[in-house]
Amino acid sequence: MNLKPILTNLSSVPWKQTLQEAWGLFVFAAFFAVIFNAFYAEGIPLKVSAPANHHLQDLLKNNISTYPGWKTTASKTTAAAAATPIHLESDQIPRLSLVGAKNRFDQKSAVFLDARSAEEYAQGHIPGALEFYADDFEKFAPIVLPQLKDKHQELIAYCHGSSCDLSIELAKALTNQGYTNVKVFFGGWPEWKKANYPINTGDQP
Amino acid sequence: MKKSSPKTNWVLIVQTLLRVVCGTLLIYASLDKLGDAAKFLKVMENYHILPADLLPLAAVVLPWLEFFTGLALALGWKWRGAAFIFCVLMGIYTLALAWNLTQGAEMNCGCFAMDKMEKLTGWTVLRDVAFLSMGLIVFTAKKTYAAFDKN
């Protein structure tokens, strides 16, 4: 196939007309999408990323003032909290593959945090992982956080796989508290178990 | 229709076919996301590319942008502008996928069907590079056949 007639045509592209067309399409699609979303029953609020941060909002509504690391602009009132975007210090939580998690497990270089419920933790967890149910941050923070070396300690949160948000919520909450080296093992418990890596059962790490 | 030369003609036919393929592909990719912005928002959040404040707007606009761009490409209406958007989208998707792959991310691609767990691999990135190449071939066409546009 002779590619020359295709690839040398870039200079003969009518750029002005093309960009006008592209911009027109973009504006039309954006306008249509926003209108559709406004009237669609399952539309989402555009101002706040509510589904992603709902747990964080719950925490803020409960006014956890004992932790000085919170860097948010949320108000104490429910209505205001729902309408105020939460500023996360870092929305870029690094994620680890199974290999990355296992390497750190072998080197004992990181602390694993199990973000699942107590029952799931007792049924089986990564050896050494601390129980830290993300939906009960208030209960576990005073127990787990003092056990950590410092705020630069490498922390790896996990839950039951890619369908679950608990590890991300926990990682975000910890990052917001000033922990600088928080990662998420995204494959989580199902992958660890499937790989036949060591596990512990019971309520002790 | 006046033929210029058999070779050029053949290239234009391939470019026209690719235009329809790219358009159909984009429409297909948008369908699962159109009615479920909340789920698409979660998929996009996992990519860690956009700031949290921009995510909902992107989750609402992107599927419809894909849909209308795909429609324009398939029908040949403002096809070159649509091909430009197609290339920009594929370029962004490729970079986003490649970046997440280097981070050791194990996540749902969310490229086509959002519920179908499609793990991110090197092949996913290569596939998007192939789509981008197809888009570039369409974009640089001198003209196209079977289109709403006259050019």
Chai-1 contact restraints between the chains, C-beta under 6 A:
chainA,res_idxA,chainB,res_idxB,connection_type,confidence,min_distance_angstrom,max_distance_angstrom,comment,restraint_id
A,P5,B,V11,contact,1.0,0.0,6.0,A-B,restraint_1
A,I6,B,I137,contact,1.0,0.0,6.0,A-B,restraint_2
A,I6,B,T140,contact,1.0,0.0,6.0,A-B,restraint_3
A,N9,B,T140,contact,1.0,0.0,6.0,A-B,restraint_4
A,L10,B,T140,contact,1.0,0.0,6.0,A-B,restraint_5
A,T18,B,R80,contact,1.0,0.0,6.0,A-B,restraint_6
A,T18,B,G81,contact,1.0,0.0,6.0,A-B,restraint_7
A,T18,B,F84,contact,1.0,0.0,6.0,A-B,restraint_8
A,E21,B,K78,contact,1.0,0.0,6.0,A-B,restraint_9
A,E21,B,G81,contact,1.0,0.0,6.0,A-B,restraint_10
A,A22,B,G81,contact,1.0,0.0,6.0,A-B,restraint_11
A,A22,B,F84,contact,1.0,0.0,6.0,A-B,restraint_12
A,A22,B,I85,contact,1.0,0.0,6.0,A-B,restraint_13
A,L25,B,G81,contact,1.0,0.0,6.0,A-B,restraint_14
A,A29,B,W64,contact,1.0,0.0,6.0,A-B,restraint_15
A,A29,B,L65,contact,1.0,0.0,6.0,A-B,restraint_16
A,A29,B,F68,contact,1.0,0.0,6.0,A-B,restraint_17
A,A30,B,V61,contact,1.0,0.0,6.0,A-B,restraint_18
A,F32,B,W64,contact,1.0,0.0,6.0,A-B,restraint_19
A,A33,B,V60,contact,1.0,0.0,6.0,A-B,restraint_20
A,A33,B,V61,contact,1.0,0.0,6.0,A-B,restraint_21
A,A33,B,W64,contact,1.0,0.0,6.0,A-B,restraint_22
A,N37,B,V60,contact,1.0,0.0,6.0,A-B,restraint_23
A,I44,B,A37,contact,1.0,0.0,6.0,A-B,restraint_24
A,I44,B,A38,contact,1.0,0.0,6.0,A-B,restraint_25
A,I44,B,P56,contact,1.0,0.0,6.0,A-B,restraint_26
A,L46,B,P56,contact,1.0,0.0,6.0,A-B,restraint_27
A,L46,B,L57,contact,1.0,0.0,6.0,A-B,restraint_28
A,S49,B,A52,contact,1.0,0.0,6.0,A-B,restraint_29
A,S49,B,L55,contact,1.0,0.0,6.0,A-B,restraint_30
A,S49,B,P56,contact,1.0,0.0,6.0,A-B,restraint_31
A,P51,B,A38,contact,1.0,0.0,6.0,A-B,restraint_32
A,A52,B,E45,contact,1.0,0.0,6.0,A-B,restraint_33
A,P85,B,D53,contact,1.0,0.0,6.0,A-B,restraint_34
A,L88,B,A52,contact,1.0,0.0,6.0,A-B,restraint_35
A,D91,B,A52,contact,1.0,0.0,6.0,A-B,restraint_36
A,Q92,B,H48,contact,1.0,0.0,6.0,A-B,restraint_37
A,P94,B,Q103,contact,1.0,0.0,6.0,A-B,restraint_38
A,R95,B,Q103,contact,1.0,0.0,6.0,A-B,restraint_39
A,R95,B,A105,contact,1.0,0.0,6.0,A-B,restraint_40
A,L96,B,G104,contact,1.0,0.0,6.0,A-B,restraint_41
A,S97,B,G104,contact,1.0,0.0,6.0,A-B,restraint_42
A,S97,B,E106,contact,1.0,0.0,6.0,A-B,restraint_43
A,G100,B,G104,contact,1.0,0.0,6.0,A-B,restraint_44
A,S162,B,M107,contact,1.0,0.0,6.0,A-B,restraint_45
A,S162,B,N108,contact,1.0,0.0,6.0,A-B,restraint_46
A,F186,B,E106,contact,1.0,0.0,6.0,A-B,restraint_47
A,F186,B,M107,contact,1.0,0.0,6.0,A-B,restraint_48
A,G187,B,E106,contact,1.0,0.0,6.0,A-B,restraint_49
